[in-house]
Structures are given as structure tokens and as C-alpha cells.
Amino acid sequence: MAVEDGVWIMRGLDWNDPYRIRTWQELVNWINEVGFLPLFSNGVEGFSVEEHVSPDYWWTGVKQEDPWEWREIIAASRQVAYGKFFDQKAGFISLEWLPYFVNYRRDGYDFDSRWEDGLASRREKIIMDMLTGRDDDGEMTFPDDQILSTELKKKAGFGKGGEKNYPGIMTGLQMQTYLTVADFHRRVNKRGEEYGMAVSVLLPPEALWGYETVTAAYTESPAASYERIIGRIREQFPGAGDAAVLKLIGRRPK
């Protein structure tokens, strides 16, 4: 996605191009093949959903053909992870590669440990306390009901006269892989009718795929996981520049 003469231009493939991704399941299959994929075009040519779908069907609301709608279907399918994982922008990570992102981005810390070591902010703690708990055995627990992000904002005390920078906090927690988009729902009015744009539901990835799956790469160093991720991009997109890769993925942990 680029701006040309003040107009947003979507990149992509011709409708009849045999390499065009045509369905959300085809997209999931390709994400699993590549490993991880930003939603929109970026500094690495070819490394996005946008560049492999038709540019003509974004934001049409046609679920069968609109990649913006696909992201809702894919998030709800839980076949891959969806969230703001790349330079604070949206993208997908396969379940094979999610543990390596978790190990690298968390730098080996579960959120509780990060908080205890003074590495998490108070506002991050407020959000995570709304979405996680501990049972009598110390096991992580999660809300029984899904909370729309708009409602979470209110319940956590963000907004006018309260805590600030809710969007930034939520993006940061996704970038650190403590949260991922679990689903989308539309709000419901007093008559029980849905209205407006779909609103995300965010949960820790452990709530969707289990602690052991999500943290499977904790056995290696965060630096080793980082090198795996960078190596995968180099393998799939050998022309990628260092600066563009660094911008998308982040810096190597110490």
C-alpha cells in the first residue's frame, strides 16, 4: 500500500494471474509455507499478502474475495496467528513459527516475570490482568467470555479522564506476542442487531493454542530464535535489504 499523488494505491496481481491467491484458505496455506507474512506491502518486495491478491477487492465487504474480510475469518479459524507483529502493523505467523517469535519478542519472559523484573509498564499490567489470571495451582487462566477491545478499553479504565494511550499499549503487547487477535465481532444495539465495523477480540496466544505450544522455543536463546526468523526471510526473499528486515522484525536481542 503506497501513496501516489495523495491517493492510496494498493499493489497486487491481476485478477487472471494464475499466481493470485483466491481464497482465505489458500492464503493460510501460503502463510504456513512461508512461515510468517505482513498484511500490507513493505520494504521487502513480495513479502506481504497485499502483493499476492487482487488490488480491486479490498474493503468491498465480499467475504469470498476481500482480503480485509479474510483476516477476520483467518483469525477466528485459529489456523495461524494474526496481530500487529511487524513494525507495529498487522500480519500473520504460522503455528510452526509462532514459538520462535514468542521466544525472541518476549526475550524469554512470561508477562508475570517481566512485570516482576520491572520491565513492563503499569498500563500493560492493567490490560494483562484483565485477560489472564492464575488458579490455585498457579496455572494461567483466561476469561470465560470474549471481550471486545472497545469494551476492554472501558473496563480497564482507559479513555477520557482515565489511562492514556490504549492503542499504543495494545499494539506493544501484540508486538511482544503477549496478545494476539482471537476473533472479530460486531457490536450489538439494544434491539440485538449488529452494527458498525467488526471489533477485535484480543487474548494471550496461550489461551488459543496452549502454553506448551506457544512457549516451545523457550529451550533456546532469544538470539537463536531471532537468527532463525531472519534466516527464514533471507531464504524466502534473498533480495531483502538489511534495513527493511530490521524495521519489520526488530533488533537482535543481546
Secondary structure, DSSP 4 states (H G I P E B T S, - for coil): -EEETTEEE-----TT-TTS--SHHHHHHHHHHHSEEESS--SSTT-SSGGGS-TT-TTS--TTT-HHHHHHHHHHHTSEEEEEEETTEEEEEETTTHHHHHHHHHTT--HHHHHHTT-S-HHHHHHHHHH-EE-TTS-EE--SS--BHHHHHHHTTBSTTSB--HHHHHHHHHHTTS-EEEEEEEEE-TTS-EEEEEEEEEE-HHHHH-HHHHTGGGGS-HHHHHHHHHHHHHHH-TT--HHHHHHHH-PPP-
